Amino acid sequence: MAKKAQSTLINMLLSLTMIAVVAAAALAFVSYITAAPIAEAQKAKKEAAVKAVLPAFDKIEETDIDGIACTKAYGSDGNLVGMAIEASSEKGFGGHLGAMVGFDTEGNITGYQILQTAETPGLGAKAGEWFQKGNKGDVIGMNPSTELKVKKDGGSVDAISGSTITSRAFCELINNAYNIFQKGGNE
């Protein structure tokens, strides 16, 4: 008859160490396999957002202004027609709120697409639609040369009902994008 292994501290530590090593190796393998598809999906999402927020263009040029990813769009005549800026705010109710914001050559908002959010579903998560053209908080066509603020703070933007914190964060990210536009959108 085989002898049963003793339940000692050393045996338990060895068993737990082996389990941890196997689990870590499995997680590392899954991370390695999924890294490329995740990066590809994020790239496609950003490219689609650039197309959605800018006026019609023939050529784009990727650039970096103060560490912020920007895309300049040019018409068939070679003149700048707009600029898309990836902006963010860390002041959302759920933390980070990121969006692609488009501007025409005068600095008017031509569109936006939410790229990252952790806002409350049904409340702050409405930011993707609330501020679009034709909706209650419509910011499309506005020029943030005068800082955008929600009405509660003396501004002109209707906040999302029950989600003033998210609305403030959204206005902040638009203002951040406009500040980058001012640095790089003048050609």
Residue frames as qw, qx, qy, qz and C-alpha x, y, z in Angstrom:
[[0.000, 0.889, 0.459, 0.000, 0.00, 0.00, 0.00],
 [0.396, 0.538, -0.029, 0.744, 1.29, 3.47, -0.95],
 [0.369, -0.399, -0.462, 0.701, 2.20, 5.81, 1.80],
 [0.059, 0.897, 0.409, 0.156, -0.04, 8.90, 2.10],
 [0.383, 0.452, -0.142, 0.793, 1.78, 12.26, 1.83],
 [0.342, -0.475, -0.534, 0.611, 2.01, 14.16, 5.05],
 [0.048, 0.884, 0.322, 0.336, 0.07, 17.41, 5.30],
 [0.568, -0.421, -0.142, 0.693, 2.95, 19.63, 6.30],
 [0.054, 0.865, 0.042, -0.497, 3.60, 23.30, 5.83],
 [0.171, -0.454, 0.639, 0.597, 6.25, 22.57, 3.17],
 [0.265, 0.283, 0.875, 0.291, 3.87, 20.34, 1.18],
 [0.170, 0.816, 0.509, -0.215, 1.13, 22.97, 1.32],
 [0.044, -0.792, 0.206, 0.573, 3.52, 25.74, 0.21],
 [0.223, -0.217, 0.782, 0.540, 4.81, 23.63, -2.67],
 [0.251, 0.506, 0.816, 0.121, 1.26, 22.80, -3.79],
 [0.102, 0.886, 0.308, -0.332, 0.12, 26.43, -3.64],
 [0.150, -0.641, 0.429, 0.619, 3.26, 27.59, -5.43],
 [0.263, 0.050, 0.847, 0.459, 2.66, 25.10, -8.25],
 [0.203, 0.713, 0.671, -0.033, -0.99, 26.19, -8.57],
 [0.010, -0.875, -0.041, 0.482, 0.06, 29.86, -8.66],
 [0.219, -0.431, 0.624, 0.614, 2.75, 29.20, -11.31],
 [0.258, 0.308, 0.852, 0.335, 0.33, 27.29, -13.54],
 [0.122, 0.833, 0.508, -0.180, -2.37, 29.98, -13.15],
 [0.102, -0.788, 0.184, 0.579, 0.14, 32.78, -13.89],
 [0.253, -0.189, 0.753, 0.577, 1.40, 30.96, -16.98],
 [0.231, 0.542, 0.790, 0.169, -2.17, 30.45, -18.23],
 [0.045, 0.898, 0.279, -0.336, -3.01, 34.15, -17.70],
 [0.185, -0.627, 0.421, 0.629, 0.19, 35.26, -19.44],
 [0.292, 0.087, 0.832, 0.464, -0.57, 32.99, -22.40],
 [0.176, 0.738, 0.651, 0.015, -4.13, 34.34, -22.74],
 [0.071, -0.870, -0.027, 0.488, -2.86, 37.91, -22.45],
 [0.268, -0.390, 0.617, 0.628, -0.26, 37.27, -25.17],
 [0.262, 0.318, 0.835, 0.365, -2.83, 35.75, -27.52],
 [0.083, 0.818, 0.569, -0.022, -5.44, 38.49, -27.04],
 [0.279, -0.614, 0.023, 0.738, -3.09, 41.52, -27.07],
 [0.160, -0.072, 0.567, 0.805, -2.92, 41.87, -30.87],
 [0.048, -0.547, -0.744, -0.379, -6.69, 41.52, -31.53],
 [0.240, -0.794, -0.428, 0.358, -7.47, 44.00, -28.74],
 [0.251, -0.492, 0.197, 0.810, -4.97, 46.53, -30.13],
 [0.108, 0.158, 0.699, 0.689, -6.39, 46.04, -33.64],
 [0.121, -0.698, -0.699, -0.101, -9.95, 46.59, -32.38],
 [0.257, -0.752, -0.214, 0.568, -8.93, 49.78, -30.56],
 [0.222, -0.263, 0.430, 0.834, -7.18, 51.08, -33.68],
 [0.017, 0.392, 0.759, 0.520, -10.27, 50.37, -35.82],
 [0.189, -0.775, -0.570, 0.195, -12.50, 52.11, -33.26],
 [0.244, -0.636, 0.025, 0.732, -10.30, 55.23, -33.35],
 [0.156, -0.032, 0.609, 0.777, -10.20, 55.25, -37.17],
 [0.065, -0.590, -0.753, -0.285, -14.00, 54.98, -37.31],
 [0.239, -0.781, -0.381, 0.432, -14.30, 57.78, -34.75],
 [0.238, -0.387, 0.271, 0.849, -12.02, 60.06, -36.81],
 [0.033, 0.235, 0.711, 0.662, -14.19, 59.50, -39.90],
 [0.183, -0.679, -0.710, -0.039, -17.37, 60.14, -37.89],
 [0.284, -0.763, -0.293, 0.501, -16.29, 63.42, -36.27],
 [0.246, -0.385, 0.309, 0.834, -14.64, 65.22, -39.20],
 [0.561, 0.634, 0.035, -0.531, -16.10, 66.96, -42.24],
 [0.906, 0.394, 0.134, 0.081, -15.50, 65.25, -45.61],
 [0.216, -0.792, 0.496, 0.284, -11.79, 64.86, -46.35],
 [0.816, 0.499, -0.279, -0.086, -9.44, 63.29, -48.90],
 [0.652, 0.315, -0.535, 0.435, -6.27, 62.86, -46.86],
 [0.611, -0.782, -0.040, -0.115, -5.39, 62.62, -43.18],
 [0.468, 0.517, -0.524, 0.489, -2.18, 63.15, -41.27],
 [0.744, -0.552, -0.351, 0.137, -1.52, 61.75, -37.80],
 [0.260, 0.616, -0.334, 0.664, 0.28, 64.10, -35.45],
 [0.606, -0.461, -0.536, 0.365, 1.04, 64.57, -31.78],
 [0.022, 0.696, -0.069, 0.715, 0.55, 67.90, -29.97],
 [0.308, -0.544, 0.499, -0.600, 1.70, 68.09, -26.34],
 [0.120, -0.148, 0.962, -0.194, 1.50, 64.30, -26.11],
 [0.588, 0.358, 0.493, -0.532, -2.10, 64.19, -27.40],
 [0.385, 0.135, 0.796, 0.447, -2.97, 62.12, -30.50],
 [0.348, 0.630, 0.123, -0.683, -4.44, 64.31, -33.26],
 [0.525, 0.277, 0.690, 0.413, -5.51, 63.76, -36.85],
 [0.148, 0.539, -0.100, -0.823, -5.47, 66.62, -39.35],
 [0.574, 0.451, 0.677, 0.094, -7.81, 66.24, -42.33],
 [0.044, -0.426, 0.340, 0.837, -7.22, 67.84, -45.72],
 [0.664, 0.568, 0.285, -0.394, -9.53, 68.39, -48.69],
 [0.814, 0.378, 0.324, 0.298, -8.76, 67.62, -52.34],
 [0.302, 0.904, -0.065, 0.296, -7.21, 71.09, -52.68],
 [0.647, 0.175, -0.462, 0.581, -4.68, 70.28, -49.93],
 [0.162, -0.527, 0.233, -0.801, -6.20, 72.75, -47.46],
 [0.048, -0.049, -0.861, 0.504, -6.97, 71.80, -43.87],
 [0.436, -0.401, -0.487, -0.642, -10.70, 71.04, -43.42],
 [0.703, -0.600, -0.019, -0.381, -10.67, 69.91, -39.81],
 [0.215, 0.456, -0.779, 0.374, -8.91, 68.25, -36.95],
 [0.829, -0.385, -0.340, -0.222, -9.81, 65.28, -34.73],
 [0.048, 0.568, -0.630, 0.527, -8.37, 65.21, -31.23],
 [0.699, -0.286, -0.654, 0.041, -8.41, 62.36, -28.74],
 [0.112, -0.532, 0.350, -0.763, -9.23, 64.08, -25.46],
 [0.588, -0.328, -0.734, 0.092, -10.12, 62.93, -21.97],
 [0.319, -0.631, 0.253, -0.661, -11.15, 63.92, -18.48],
 [0.391, 0.019, -0.866, 0.311, -10.53, 62.05, -15.26],
 [0.195, -0.027, 0.453, -0.870, -13.40, 63.83, -13.48],
 [0.576, -0.175, -0.555, -0.573, -16.28, 61.62, -14.64],
 [0.736, -0.426, 0.212, -0.482, -18.47, 59.95, -12.04],
 [0.995, -0.045, 0.075, 0.041, -16.86, 56.63, -12.99],
 [0.608, -0.468, 0.351, 0.537, -13.41, 58.18, -13.49],
 [0.231, -0.275, 0.556, 0.749, -11.90, 58.29, -16.98],
 [0.558, 0.683, 0.412, -0.232, -14.01, 59.64, -19.86],
 [0.312, -0.349, 0.542, 0.698, -12.34, 59.65, -23.29],
 [0.572, 0.683, 0.414, -0.188, -13.61, 60.85, -26.66],
 [0.441, 0.114, 0.440, 0.774, -12.56, 61.76, -30.18],
 [0.131, 0.802, 0.332, -0.479, -13.61, 65.36, -30.85],
 [0.519, 0.358, 0.452, 0.631, -13.71, 66.94, -34.30],
 [0.028, -0.748, -0.135, 0.649, -13.32, 70.62, -35.17],
 [0.594, 0.717, 0.247, 0.269, -13.61, 72.55, -38.42],
 [0.571, 0.308, -0.094, 0.755, -10.98, 75.17, -39.30],
 [0.158, -0.673, 0.022, -0.723, -12.79, 77.86, -37.27],
 [0.035, 0.200, -0.782, 0.589, -12.83, 75.71, -34.13],
 [0.702, -0.105, 0.049, -0.703, -16.50, 74.74, -34.29],
 [0.464, -0.159, 0.858, -0.153, -17.30, 71.26, -33.00],
 [0.510, 0.245, -0.556, -0.609, -18.14, 69.00, -35.95],
 [0.873, -0.156, -0.376, -0.270, -18.74, 65.84, -33.92],
 [0.215, -0.548, 0.736, -0.333, -17.59, 63.58, -31.13],
 [0.844, -0.048, -0.504, -0.177, -17.46, 59.88, -30.36],
 [0.609, -0.634, 0.409, -0.244, -17.03, 58.45, -26.86],
 [0.584, 0.442, -0.680, 0.025, -14.05, 56.06, -26.89],
 [0.456, -0.040, -0.795, 0.397, -13.78, 55.08, -23.21],
 [0.419, -0.496, 0.085, -0.755, -16.22, 55.40, -20.35],
 [0.317, -0.117, -0.889, 0.308, -16.95, 53.82, -17.00],
 [0.311, -0.143, 0.164, -0.925, -20.02, 55.94, -16.34],
 [0.418, 0.141, 0.767, -0.465, -23.23, 54.59, -14.83],
 [0.036, 0.240, 0.828, 0.505, -25.41, 52.77, -17.39],
 [0.096, -0.722, -0.674, -0.125, -28.64, 54.67, -18.01],
 [0.214, -0.916, -0.143, 0.308, -27.21, 57.91, -16.60],
 [0.187, -0.767, 0.390, 0.474, -23.66, 59.06, -17.40],
 [0.496, -0.010, 0.762, 0.416, -23.35, 56.49, -20.17],
 [0.408, 0.778, 0.475, -0.054, -25.86, 58.62, -22.10],
 [0.158, -0.750, 0.241, 0.595, -23.01, 61.02, -22.94],
 [0.386, -0.036, 0.748, 0.540, -22.53, 59.17, -26.21],
 [0.134, 0.571, 0.694, 0.418, -25.89, 60.45, -27.46],
 [0.177, -0.790, -0.454, 0.374, -26.93, 63.31, -25.14],
 [0.159, -0.705, 0.134, 0.678, -24.61, 65.94, -26.62],
 [0.385, 0.132, 0.701, 0.586, -25.10, 64.92, -30.29],
 [0.155, 0.005, -0.294, -0.943, -26.85, 67.10, -32.88],
 [0.510, -0.300, -0.513, -0.621, -30.58, 67.36, -32.31],
 [0.602, -0.395, -0.664, 0.199, -30.50, 66.06, -28.74],
 [0.358, -0.892, -0.276, -0.013, -31.11, 68.09, -25.59],
 [0.542, -0.704, 0.157, 0.430, -27.44, 68.75, -24.77],
 [0.720, 0.599, 0.192, 0.293, -26.41, 69.43, -28.42],
 [0.385, -0.733, 0.213, 0.518, -22.85, 70.83, -28.60],
 [0.608, 0.228, 0.527, 0.548, -22.33, 70.24, -32.33],
 [0.256, 0.763, 0.291, 0.517, -21.59, 73.53, -34.07],
 [0.410, -0.908, -0.042, 0.080, -20.58, 75.26, -30.82],
 [0.543, 0.593, -0.336, 0.491, -17.23, 76.97, -30.61],
 [0.723, -0.559, -0.317, 0.253, -15.50, 76.41, -27.25],
 [0.376, 0.475, -0.171, 0.777, -13.51, 79.66, -27.56],
 [0.429, -0.491, 0.300, -0.696, -15.69, 80.57, -24.58],
 [0.000, -0.197, 0.953, -0.232, -15.23, 77.65, -22.20],
 [0.598, -0.272, -0.584, -0.476, -18.10, 75.14, -22.33],
 [0.094, -0.104, 0.761, -0.634, -19.89, 74.67, -19.01],
 [0.155, -0.476, -0.860, -0.103, -23.14, 73.09, -17.92],
 [0.195, -0.698, -0.273, -0.633, -26.04, 75.48, -17.18],
 [0.695, -0.644, -0.304, 0.096, -25.78, 74.67, -13.47],
 [0.636, -0.345, 0.006, 0.690, -22.30, 76.26, -13.53],
 [0.069, 0.772, 0.016, -0.632, -23.38, 79.31, -15.55],
 [0.178, -0.232, 0.719, 0.631, -22.75, 77.83, -19.01],
 [0.554, 0.289, -0.178, -0.760, -24.94, 77.00, -21.97],
 [0.404, 0.145, -0.878, -0.213, -24.80, 73.18, -22.09],
 [0.791, -0.312, -0.001, -0.526, -27.76, 71.13, -20.80],
 [0.157, -0.412, 0.876, -0.197, -26.45, 68.52, -18.38],
 [0.479, -0.108, -0.841, -0.229, -27.57, 64.92, -18.56],
 [0.629, -0.527, -0.029, -0.571, -30.51, 64.56, -16.15],
 [0.886, -0.447, 0.092, -0.079, -29.17, 63.01, -12.94],
 [0.878, -0.003, 0.105, 0.467, -25.59, 63.04, -14.20],
 [0.062, 0.996, -0.068, 0.001, -24.13, 66.51, -13.74],
 [0.536, -0.624, 0.490, 0.287, -20.68, 65.15, -12.84],
 [0.669, 0.179, 0.601, 0.398, -20.41, 63.28, -16.15],
 [0.351, 0.865, 0.306, 0.188, -21.67, 66.36, -18.01],
 [0.211, -0.935, 0.241, 0.150, -19.00, 68.50, -16.36],
 [0.619, -0.335, 0.607, 0.369, -16.34, 65.94, -17.30],
 [0.599, 0.517, 0.525, 0.313, -17.62, 65.94, -20.89],
 [0.154, 0.984, 0.063, 0.063, -17.40, 69.75, -21.07],
 [0.431, -0.756, 0.425, 0.250, -13.87, 69.55, -19.64],
 [0.670, -0.038, 0.620, 0.406, -12.73, 67.06, -22.28],
 [0.453, 0.773, 0.366, 0.251, -14.22, 69.26, -25.05],
 [0.093, -0.986, 0.134, 0.036, -12.38, 72.27, -23.61],
 [0.606, -0.491, 0.536, 0.324, -9.16, 70.21, -23.39],
 [0.658, 0.339, 0.557, 0.377, -9.55, 69.20, -27.03],
 [0.264, 0.933, 0.197, 0.145, -10.16, 72.81, -28.06],
 [0.332, -0.863, 0.315, 0.212, -6.97, 73.93, -26.28],
 [0.627, -0.172, 0.630, 0.424, -5.01, 71.37, -28.32],
 [0.507, 0.670, 0.478, 0.256, -6.82, 72.48, -31.50],
 [0.017, 0.997, -0.018, -0.076, -5.71, 76.07, -30.85],
 [0.453, -0.650, 0.512, 0.332, -2.09, 74.92, -30.66],
 [0.403, -0.177, 0.785, 0.437, -2.14, 72.84, -33.83],
 [0.451, 0.577, 0.681, 0.018, -5.17, 73.67, -35.95],
 [0.179, 0.904, 0.009, -0.387, -3.95, 76.94, -37.38],
 [0.639, -0.020, 0.519, 0.568, -2.38, 76.32, -40.77]]
